[in-house]
Amino acid sequence: MFTDLIPDSAPPEPPAAKADAKDRFLRLLETALANGTFAKLLLSKYVGDEAQLDRLMLREVQLRGERQLSFLWRYQTRDITKNYAIPEALLRLADLLGAQFHSAHLQTQSEEVQLVFSRKGRPSLRLGKAPAATMPLAAEAGHDKEKLRYLELSRPFWLDLGVTHLVRGEAALVPAMSRKWKQINKFIEIFSAALKSSGLNDSPDVHVADFGSGKGYLTFAMHDWLRAQGKAACVTGVELRDDMVKLCGAAAAKHGMAGLRFDQGDVRSYTPLRLDVMIALHACDIATDYAIHFGLRAGAKVIMCSPCCHKQVRPQMQTPTLLRPLLQHGIHLGQEAEMVTDGLRALLLEAEGYDTQVFEFVALEHTSKNKMILAVKRAQALSAARRAELQAQIAEIKRFYGIREQELQCLLAA
C-alpha cells in the first residue's frame, strides 16, 4: 500500500514546491545506492520523441572495480545498454524525470517508491513497503560483482574441500567451482527461510542430518551458517562412501568445528537421537521416499529433498487416452512421471501436516537436478476433513494413471 506524500490533486504550487517530490525521489535513490539497499529502478510512461522507446530499466553493476548504473533502454524491437558512473547517472536521471518519463518506480530491499507526473507536469511521490514475495535478499550488481552471499569464502575448510585455492596467499574461489558456490549459497538462502517459517529461528540449537552428504559442501555450509547465527548447531553428514566420510571428518576435526560430524550410514538404518531438519539432495529414485519417511518418523520440522531418477512410477503409468498423443514421446513421458511422482510426494507430506512446496532450486543452467521439495511442519494439526480430501486426491491421481504403488505411501501405510 502506497502512501501519498504530495497528492496529485493538491492546489497549484510554486515551481520550487513542485520540484520537492522529484528532488526527494532522487535523494531516496541516492541514499539507497549509498547504503547498499538499491534493488532496481524502472522509468515508464515515455513522452519523448522516439516512437519505439517503451521504458528504461536501471540496475547496479560493477565494472573494473567501479560501481555504475546500467541503463537498459527497451525499444519495441531492440534493447540498448549504456553504463554510467553513479554521479553522472544521477544527473542524467534528473534530466529524464518529468521531461521524457512521467513515471518512476524505485525498489529497495525494504521500500517501494513511486514518482508520478500528471499531464500538467505536477509530481506526486508515494512510499510503500516492498512486498515480501518480491523483496530482494541482495541487490544484483552484475558483471564482475557477485550477489550478496550468505557464506564467507575465507573460511579455511573451503580450501580442504577444494572450493577455494590460495592466490598470493589469500583464499579465492576455484573457477570451476563458481556454479557450485552459487548453488551452496542458494541452498542456504532457502534453508534460512525454512528455519524462520518453522519456528526453529527461536531455538538456541538446531539438529540437522544431511543424508548422502558426499563431499560435505552443504553440510559444512549449514554448520558454518548456523554457528554464525549464534546457534549451538549439531550437524551430521551421513554418507555411504567411507572415503568421503574420512575426508570430511578430517577437515572438521582439523578446524575444530564442534557439533559437526560425519558418519558412514544409510537413511534406512541411521537413527539420530534428535532431528529438527532432514536434508536429502539428489537421493536416487525411492531413496528420496525413504528419506522423506525418515524425516516424518523422526518428527523433523523441516524436510528438504532434491529428488532424481524417478524410476518407480514410470513403468506403472498407463497413459490416459486423452494424453497419448502428447506422451508418445519418451521425453514427455519421463517429465510426466517426474511430475506425478513428486506431486504425490508433496500431497502425502501435506496430508502428514506439512506446508509443502515444489520449486526450481537453482537455474537449469547450473544443474539439471534442480527441483526441490520443501516441507515445513505446521504449528496446527491438519483437520480430519482436509486429510481425507488429500487422501482422495492421491487415490484419484493413482487411478487416473493406473499407478499401483508409490514407495512413500507404502512406507507410511506400513
Buried (B, 14 or more C-beta within 10 A) or exposed (E): EEEBBBEBEEEEBEEEEBEBBBBBBBEBBBEBBEEBBBBBBBBBEBEEEEEEBEBBBBBBBBBEEEBBBBBBBBEEEEEEEEBBEBEEBBEEBBEBBBEBBBBBBBBBBEBBBBBBBEEEEBBBBBBEEBEEEEBBEBBBBBEEBBBBBBBEBEBEBBBBBBBBBEEEEEBEBBEEBEEBBBBBBBBBBBBBBBBEBBEBBEBEEBBBBBBBBBBBBBBBBBBBBBBEEEBEBBBBBBBBEEEBBEBBBEBBEEBEBEBBBBBBBEBEEBEBEEBBBBBBBBBEBBBBBBBBBBBBEBEBBBBBBBBBBBEBBBEBBEBEEEBEEEBEEEEEBEEBBBBBBBBBBBBBBBBBBBBBBBEEBBEEEBBEBBBBBBBBBBEEEBEEEEBEEBBEBBEEBBEEBEBEEBBBBEBBEE
